[in-house]
Amino acid sequence: MRHNKVGRKLNRNASHRKALYRNLATCLFRYGSIHTTLPKAKEIRPYAEKLVTRAIDASLSDIRLIIRRLSDRKVAHHLINNIAPKLKDRPGGYIRIIKLGPRQGDGAEMAQIEIVSEEVENKKKQRKIRAEKKKVQKAGAESKEESSDSESNDEVPHVHDKTHPRVEQTKEHLSHGSKAQGSRRSSKPPEQSISKQSSVNRGTSTPKTPPPSSQEN
């Protein structure tokens, strides 16, 4: 039972957890903002804010402790010389956490942790201004497309004077007396009328054969 134990283990032992805090804090002071999971961001914030307060005082022992708590000496000097003077007039709350929602894949809660400074706020304002400009440009382009479509619909379609040869053939086919109009006129030539006269000459007569006589017993 972990009674009166503050902090998260993050499924790591003590040495691994310290190395994780050191690396994440170094990346935070190097880039100004990083994306990580929400529990890690909540654990890094007090760790990083204590380093910022040490950098504002900037005594010899504080500088040595900052170098020891960060994994890069250049980042430590950047914190002392560039970041801390800008946050000197601020009473506290040097680090900000912004929730980003679940991560695609495992559904872990993501967050953005960043240093609260004028540079970060100016960058956010510039991003908002750019997004608004893009929206205005898109709306103008869509309105132009709609107006061009309406103009094209209002135009009268062009009528061709020449007719297709197939149309002429169909007109000839549908002339008076054709099959398409319901007449029974056939394309076959009429048969020649058979003469009523017999081919046998009337003057000549052929003798008829007598019926067979019955044989007498």
Secondary structure as UniProt FT lines:
FT   TURN            3..4
FT   TURN            10..11
FT   HELIX           14..31
FT   STRAND          33..37
FT   HELIX           38..57
FT   HELIX           60..69
FT   HELIX           73..78
FT   HELIX           79..83
FT   HELIX           84..86
FT   TURN            87..89
FT   STRAND          95..102
FT   TURN            104..106
FT   STRAND          109..115
FT   HELIX           118..154
FT   HELIX           165..173
FT   TURN            176..177
FT   HELIX           179..181
//
